[in-house]
């Protein structure tokens, strides 16, 4: 049975300050270094029917990591991944808003608004 991704606000697609668009997941509490964002990203990859080991690329884990950047491959697109513990949010970004709309639709069944 898939795990639920707990978020504090509904998923939102907005302009990415780096260019393009971003899908924001506002998760758990700010400055909570125990937030399992890596597991959440694996859950997202699985919801997208992607094989996480091949599709998720992140730097090695370090204690108290913050401002983590990586990629998630989806349907021929590379999504920019960014996680910030300080604000407790995970974003997936791409130049094509339509790609992020599909991602949001596919992961919605695994989202729990708390």
N, C-alpha and C positions, 0 to 999 in steps of 0.2 A: 504494500500500500504506500503510495507517495506521501511524503511529508508535506505539511503546509508551510508556506512562507508567510510569516507574520509581519504585517505592515501597519503603520500608524495612520496612513492616508491612502486613498485610492491611487492606483497607478496613474501616472501623468506623463504625457508626451509634451515636451516643451523645447524651445530653441536651446541648442547646446552652445555655450559661450565659446567653445573651440571650433564651432562650425557645424552645420547640419542640425540634427535633432537628438534629443536624449529621452529615454524612458526612465523615469525615476521611481525607485522603490524606497520609501522612507521606512526604515526598519528599526524596531526596538528603541533603546535609549541612547542618547548622545553620550560619548566617552565610555561606552560599555565595550571593553576590549574582548569580552566573552561572546559578543554577537557572532554567530556562526556564518559570516557572509560567504565563506568559501563553500560551505555546505549548501547555502541558498543558491549559489551560482551553479553548482552541480544539479540541484533540483530544477533550476530554470533550463539547463541544457537538456535534462531528461524530458521535461515538458515539451521541449521543441523537437523531441525525437532525435537528439544528437547524442553521440557517444562521448561522455564528458572527458575521458582520458585523451581523446584525439581532438576534441573541439574547444576545450578550455585551456588557455595559456595564461598562467600567473607566475610571478616571481616566487621563489621559495619563501615559506613562512618564516617570519621573524617575530619574536616576542614584542608585544605592543606595537605591531605594525599599523601604519596609518597611510593614507593617500596611496592605496594600492592600485596599480594600473595593469591591465592585461587585455586579452581578446577572447571573444567567443565566436566561433565560426558557426554560421547558420545559413543554410540554403544558398550557398555560394557567396554569402556576404560575410565580411569581418566586422563584428560589432566591437566597439571600444568599450572596455569594462573599466569602471572607476569605483572604488569604495573608499569612503572616508569615515573612520570611527568617530572623529570629533563631532560630526553632524549626523552620523549614523544613517547614511544613505548609500545606496548602490545605484549606479546608472549604467545603462547600455546605450551607446550612441552610434549613429550612422548618418550618412548624408541623405538617406532615403527614408522619409517619414513613413512610407508605406511598409517598409520592412519592420519598423518598430511597432506599427499597428498590428501586424500579423503576430509578432512576438507577444505583445500585450494580450491579444485574444487567446493565444495558445496557453499562456501561463495563468490566465485568470482563474481557472478552476483550482489552482493550487495556492491561491492567495487568500489569507484570512486577515480581515481588517479587525484590529483589536483596539 
